[in-house]
């Protein structure tokens, strides 16, 4: 930051200071031209704040006496009927203006002295201080002719400070605010899409499942007793589970930020779906947890033996195991790490076996869709007949409710946003799902 003051010939330092505003005459130490005040032999000396206050007070009293004298003279002429000349009026106006200016500067210095008697905490010089202390200005004032022009550059380091110190430019900085809210990444949730949907009434879901079939059908001779086959059934019962969470916000912030309510709504719904996917796959059935597919699935057991089977081979053998159970598989579920491993497998010549770096084909393996989700444990896979072997029943669809019913929330202007769903999972045929291990992680 650079500010310049030009001192023109014929104008004394005392005259210049007389024209400065009160704001420029800040508390500090001032330099004045010296007529009789020699300290360093250069015709000037430093004045303390107290000395400057005394001089201003003396100057004010002299100007006040001058104004009083002019006023008394004007009153006397008015009594005798004599009109004031234009020149006399201008002199009176100048005297009043000068007296008021000195009074304003004197009041300011007295106020600053009251706040800081010692003046020790003022480290930054005002523009007037810097001007009267400048060496080129001093040399110009010492010259006999005082003709010409001299510039003073007042320099300060520009910083982001917001104080009144020289160089403070913090208040001039405009902040850049991007519109909207940056949302964290969201996982693609697709396990529910593999399972047959349904609706239910009440809290309990019951279904009858065939658990055994002794098929004794055989050719029978005429007149001979027909063989009997045995079928056993079991009544399976499960209950709907509630998955829920909530968030609190003040009424003021929801009114002031229009998009915040819909943003919270969306994030709560996503959190619900995120937890639901984990429950559908891995829920252990205890407490308020669903009994997921993996805990009920059939363990992988290769129907045939292959020499050094790859991960791709394992998935084909899992499909075979499901088909042998009369439930042809409709999809694979694995962790994204395992899917990346499979896609990057190469043959002996370095060519990708199934991966295509330049392609954009949907992930499939052996003709079945692959769901890559972090909800599945690394190095594990699930292959099965999802449409036939399981069904998800919604008692309450995912919903968000807003309320201020809590007394404490009401008096604090808080709003509770509750997001919840109620559902049950039925795994009809555990043998329709094959759960296994790739065997790469110890």
C-alpha positions in Angstrom: 0.0 0.0 0.0 1.6 3.3 -1.1 0.1 6.7 -0.4 1.7 10.0 -1.6 1.5 13.6 -0.3 2.8 16.4 -2.4 4.2 19.4 -0.6 3.9 22.5 -2.8 6.2 25.5 -2.4 5.1 28.3 -0.2 3.2 26.1 2.2 4.8 25.5 5.6 4.6 22.3 7.6 2.5 24.1 10.2 0.1 25.2 7.6 -0.1 21.6 6.2 -0.8 20.1 9.6 -3.4 22.7 10.1 -5.3 21.4 7.0 -5.0 17.7 7.9 -8.2 16.1 9.1 -8.6 15.1 12.8 -8.3 11.4 11.7 -4.8 11.9 10.4 -3.6 13.5 13.6 -3.6 10.2 15.5 -2.0 9.7 18.9 1.8 9.4 18.6 4.7 11.8 18.4 4.6 14.6 15.8 7.2 16.6 14.0 6.7 20.3 13.5 8.8 23.1 11.9 10.9 24.7 14.6 11.0 28.3 15.2 12.9 28.4 18.5 12.6 24.6 19.1 16.0 23.3 18.3 17.0 19.8 19.6 19.2 18.2 16.9 20.2 21.4 15.2 17.9 20.8 12.3 15.2 23.3 13.3 12.7 20.7 14.6 12.0 18.7 17.6 9.6 15.9 18.6 6.5 16.8 20.6 4.9 14.3 22.9 1.2 13.8 22.9 0.9 15.8 26.1 2.9 18.7 24.7 0.9 18.7 21.5 -2.3 18.8 23.6 -1.1 21.8 25.5 -0.1 23.6 22.3 -3.5 22.8 20.7 -5.2 24.1 23.8 -3.1 27.3 23.7 -3.9 27.7 20.0 -7.6 27.2 20.7 -7.6 29.8 23.4 -5.9 32.3 21.1 -8.4 31.6 18.3 -11.3 31.8 20.8 -10.1 35.3 22.0 -9.9 36.4 18.3 -13.4 35.2 17.6 -14.6 36.9 20.8 -12.9 40.1 19.7 -14.5 40.0 16.2 -17.9 39.2 17.8 -17.7 42.2 20.2 -16.6 44.5 17.3 -19.6 43.3 15.2 -22.0 43.8 18.1 -20.7 47.4 18.6 -21.1 48.2 14.9 -24.6 46.8 15.0 -25.6 49.0 17.9 -24.5 52.1 16.0 -26.3 50.9 12.9 -23.1 50.3 10.9 -23.2 47.3 8.5 -20.4 44.7 8.4 -18.4 44.7 5.3 -18.0 41.5 3.2 -14.3 41.3 4.1 -15.2 41.5 7.8 -17.7 38.7 7.5 -15.1 36.5 5.7 -12.6 37.1 8.4 -15.2 36.2 11.1 -16.1 33.0 9.2 -12.4 31.9 8.8 -11.8 32.6 12.5 -14.8 30.4 13.5 -13.8 27.6 11.2 -10.2 27.6 12.5 -11.3 27.6 16.1 -13.7 24.7 15.5 -11.0 22.7 13.7 -8.5 23.1 16.5 -11.2 22.3 19.1 -12.0 19.0 17.2 -8.4 18.0 17.1 -7.9 18.9 20.7 -11.0 16.8 21.7 -9.7 13.8 19.8 -6.3 13.9 21.4 -7.8 14.2 24.9 -9.9 11.2 24.2 -7.0 9.1 23.0 -4.9 10.2 26.0 -7.8 9.0 28.3 -7.7 5.6 26.5 -3.9 5.3 26.4 -2.2 7.7 28.8 1.3 6.4 28.0 0.8 5.9 24.3 2.9 2.8 24.4 0.5 0.5 22.6 0.5 2.5 19.4 3.1 1.1 17.1 1.8 2.2 13.8 2.6 5.8 12.7 -0.2 7.9 11.2 0.1 9.4 7.7 0.8 12.8 9.3 3.6 11.3 11.5 5.2 9.6 8.5 5.0 12.8 6.5 6.6 15.1 9.0 9.3 12.5 9.8 10.2 11.9 6.1 13.8 13.0 5.4 13.0 14.5 2.0 10.2 16.6 3.6 12.7 17.8 6.3 15.2 18.8 3.7 12.6 20.7 1.7 11.5 22.6 4.8 15.1 23.5 5.6 15.7 25.0 2.2 15.5 28.8 1.9 13.4 29.0 -1.2 10.8 26.3 -0.4 9.9 26.2 -4.1 9.2 23.1 -6.1 7.6 19.8 -5.1 8.5 16.8 -2.9 6.7 13.4 -2.7 6.5 11.1 0.3 5.7 7.4 -0.2 4.1 5.7 2.9 4.7 2.0 2.5 3.2 -0.8 4.5 3.1 -4.6 4.1 -0.3 -5.6 2.9 -1.7 -8.4 5.0 -5.1 -10.2 5.4 -5.5 -8.6 8.9 -8.8 -6.8 9.5 -7.4 -4.3 12.2 -6.9 -0.6 11.7 -3.2 -1.0 11.2 -1.5 0.1 8.0 -1.6 -2.5 5.2 -4.6 -4.3 6.6 -6.7 -5.5 3.6 -8.6 -8.4 5.1 -12.0 -6.6 4.9 -11.5 -6.2 1.1 -11.2 -10.0 0.5 -14.2 -11.5 -1.1 -14.9 -15.1 -0.1 -15.7 -17.7 -2.8 -18.7 -19.9 -1.9 -19.7 -22.7 -4.3 -23.5 -23.2 -4.4 -25.2 -26.2 -2.9 -23.7 -28.9 -0.7 -21.0 -31.3 -1.7 -22.4 -34.8 -1.0 -20.0 -37.6 0.0 -19.8 -40.6 -2.4 -22.7 -43.0 -2.2 -22.5 -46.8 -2.6 -24.5 -48.3 -5.5 -27.0 -50.5 -3.8 -28.3 -53.4 -5.9 -28.8 -56.5 -3.7 -32.5 -55.7 -3.3 -32.9 -55.6 -7.1 -31.9 -59.3 -7.2 -34.6 -60.4 -4.8 -38.4 -60.8 -5.5 -40.3 -58.0 -3.8 -43.5 -58.4 -1.8 -45.9 -56.8 0.8 -47.2 -58.2 4.1 -49.9 -57.6 6.7 -49.3 -57.7 10.4 -46.0 -58.2 12.1 -45.5 -61.9 11.5 -44.6 -63.6 8.3 -45.3 -67.3 8.1 -44.8 -69.8 5.2 -44.8 -73.5 4.9 -41.7 -75.1 3.4 -41.1 -78.6 2.2 -38.2 -80.0 4.1 -38.1 -83.6 2.8 -39.3 -85.7 0.0 -38.8 -89.5 -0.1 -39.7 -90.3 -3.7 -40.6 -94.0 -3.9 -42.3 -93.8 -7.2 -41.7 -97.1 -9.1 -43.2 -99.4 -11.7 -45.9 -101.5 -10.2 -47.4 -104.8 -11.3 -51.1 -105.3 -11.8 -52.8 -106.0 -8.5 -49.6 -105.2 -6.5 -49.6 -102.5 -3.7 -48.5 -99.1 -4.9 -45.3 -97.7 -3.2 -45.8 -94.8 -0.8 -43.7 -91.6 -0.9 -43.1 -89.4 2.1 -43.2 -85.6 2.1 -42.4 -83.5 5.2 -43.2 -79.9 5.8 -42.1 -77.2 8.2 -43.8 -74.0 9.3 -41.3 -71.1 9.1 -42.1 -67.9 11.0 -40.3 -64.6 11.0 -41.1 -61.1 12.1 -40.8 -57.7 10.4 -37.8 -55.7 11.7 -37.6 -51.9 11.9 -34.5 -50.1 10.5 -34.5 -46.5 11.6 -32.5 -43.4 12.5 -33.2 -39.7 12.9 -31.6 -36.3 12.8 -32.3 -33.0 14.5 -32.2 -29.5 13.1 -33.4 -26.1 14.2 -36.4 -24.5 12.7 -34.3 -21.4 11.9 -31.7 -23.3 9.8 -34.4 -25.2 7.9 -36.2 -21.9 7.1 -32.9 -20.1 6.2 -31.4 -22.8 4.0 -34.1 -23.9 1.6 -32.4 -27.0 0.3 -31.3 -28.4 3.7 -34.5 -30.2 4.5 -34.5 -32.1 1.2 -30.8 -32.8 1.6 -31.2 -34.3 5.1 -34.2 -36.3 3.7 -32.1 -37.8 1.0 -29.1 -38.6 3.3 -31.4 -40.3 5.8 -33.0 -42.5 3.1 -29.6 -43.4 1.8 -28.4 -44.4 5.2 -31.4 -46.6 5.6 -30.8 -48.4 2.3 -27.1 -48.8 3.1 -28.0 -50.6 6.4 -30.7 -52.6 4.6 -28.3 -54.1 2.1 -26.0 -55.3 4.9 -28.9 -56.9 6.6 -30.2 -58.6 3.5 -26.9 -60.2 3.0 -25.3 -60.7 6.4 -28.0 -60.1 9.1 -27.5 -62.7 11.9 -31.2 -62.8 13.0 -30.5 -61.9 16.6 -32.5 -59.1 18.3 -33.8 -56.7 15.7 -31.6 -58.0 12.9 -32.9 -59.7 9.8 -31.7 -63.3 9.2 -29.8 -62.6 5.9 -29.1 -64.8 3.0 -25.5 -65.6 3.7 -26.1 -67.2 7.2 -28.7 -69.5 5.6 -26.9 -70.3 2.3 -25.4 -73.7 1.4 -21.7 -74.0 1.7 -19.8 -74.2 -1.5 -18.7 -77.8 -2.4 -17.3 -78.3 -5.9 -19.4 -80.9 -7.7 -16.5 -81.8 -9.9 -12.7 -81.6 -9.5 -10.6 -79.3 -11.7 -6.9 -78.9 -11.8 -5.8 -75.5 -10.5 -9.2 -73.8 -10.7 -9.2 -70.0 -11.1 -11.7 -67.6 -9.6 -13.7 -67.8 -12.8 -13.8 -71.6 -12.5 -15.1 -71.4 -8.9 -18.0 -69.2 -10.0 -19.0 -71.7 -12.7 -18.8 -74.6 -10.2 -21.0 -72.7 -7.8 -23.6 -72.2 -10.6 -23.4 -76.0 -11.2 -24.0 -76.7 -7.5 -27.2 -74.5 -7.5 -28.4 -76.1 -10.8 -28.0 -79.6 -9.3 -30.2 -78.4 -6.5 -32.8 -77.6 -9.2 -32.4 -73.9 -8.6 -30.5 -72.4 -11.6 -28.5 -69.3 -10.4 -29.6 -65.9 -11.5 -26.7 -63.7 -10.3 -23.3 -63.4 -8.4 -22.5 -61.2 -5.5 -18.9 -60.4 -4.5 -16.7 -57.6 -3.2 -15.4 -55.0 -5.8 -11.8 -56.2 -5.0 -12.6 -59.7 -6.1 -14.4 -58.6 -9.2 -11.3 -56.5 -10.2 -9.1 -59.5 -9.6 -11.3 -61.6 -12.0 -11.4 -58.8 -14.6 -7.6 -58.5 -14.7 -6.8 -62.2 -15.1 -4.7 -62.9 -18.2 -3.7 -65.9 -20.3 -0.2 -67.1 -20.9 0.3 -64.4 -23.6 -0.8 -61.5 -21.4 -4.2 -61.1 -22.9 -7.2 -60.4 -20.7 -9.5 -63.4 -20.3 -12.7 -61.6 -19.7 -11.7 -58.0 -19.1 -11.9 -55.4 -21.8 -10.1 -52.1 -20.9 -11.8 -50.3 -23.8 -15.2 -51.7 -23.3 -18.3 -50.5 -21.3 -20.2 -53.8 -21.0 -22.2 -54.4 -17.8 -20.4 -56.8 -15.4 -21.4 -60.3 -16.2 -19.8 -63.7 -15.6 -21.0 -67.0 -17.3 -24.0 -65.0 -18.6 -25.2 -63.9 -15.1 -25.1 -60.3 -13.7 -22.3 -59.6 -11.2 -23.2 -57.3 -8.2 -20.0 -55.8 -6.8 -20.7 -54.4 -3.4 -18.6 -53.6 -0.3 -21.4 -55.1 1.8 -19.9 -58.5 0.8 -16.7 -59.6 2.7 -13.5 -59.6 0.6 -12.6 -63.0 -0.8 -16.1 -64.3 -0.4 -18.8 -64.9 -3.0 -22.5 -65.7 -3.2 -24.1 -67.3 -6.2 -27.8 -68.3 -6.3 -31.3 -68.2 -7.6 -32.2 -64.9 -6.0 -35.7 -64.6 -7.6 -36.8 -68.1 -6.6 -34.9 -68.7 -3.4 -35.8 -65.5 -1.4 -38.3 -62.7 -1.1 -38.3 -59.4 0.7 -41.6 -58.2 2.3 -42.1 -54.5 3.0 -44.4 -53.7 5.9 -43.5 -50.0 5.9 -41.9 -48.6 2.9 -39.0 -46.2 3.7 -40.4 -42.9 4.8 -39.3 -39.7 6.5 -41.5 -38.0 9.2 -41.0 -34.5 10.7 -42.3 -33.6 14.1 -41.8 -31.2 17.0 -43.9 -33.2 19.5 -41.1 -33.6 22.1 -41.7 -30.8 24.6 -38.0 -30.1 24.9 -37.7 -29.8 21.1 -40.7 -27.5 20.9 -39.4 -24.9 23.3 -36.0 -25.0 21.6 -37.3 -24.7 18.1 -35.9 -28.0 17.1 -37.3 -30.3 14.5 -36.8 -34.1 14.5 -36.6 -35.8 11.1 -37.2 -39.6 11.5 -36.5 -42.1 8.7 -37.6 -45.7 9.1 -38.8 -48.8 7.3 -40.2 -52.1 8.4 -39.5 -55.3 6.5 -39.1 -59.1 6.6 -36.9 -61.4 4.6 -37.9 -65.0 3.7 -35.3 -67.4 2.4 -37.4 -70.2 1.0 -34.7 -72.5 -0.2 -31.3 -72.3 1.4 -29.9 -74.7 -1.2 -30.7 -72.2 -3.9 -27.8 -70.0 -2.6 -24.1 -71.1 -2.7 -21.7 -69.2 -0.4 -18.0 -69.8 -0.7 -14.4 -68.6 -0.5 -12.1 -67.7 -3.3 -9.1 -68.8 -1.2 -6.8 -65.9 -1.9 -6.9 -64.5 1.6 -5.5 -66.6 4.4 
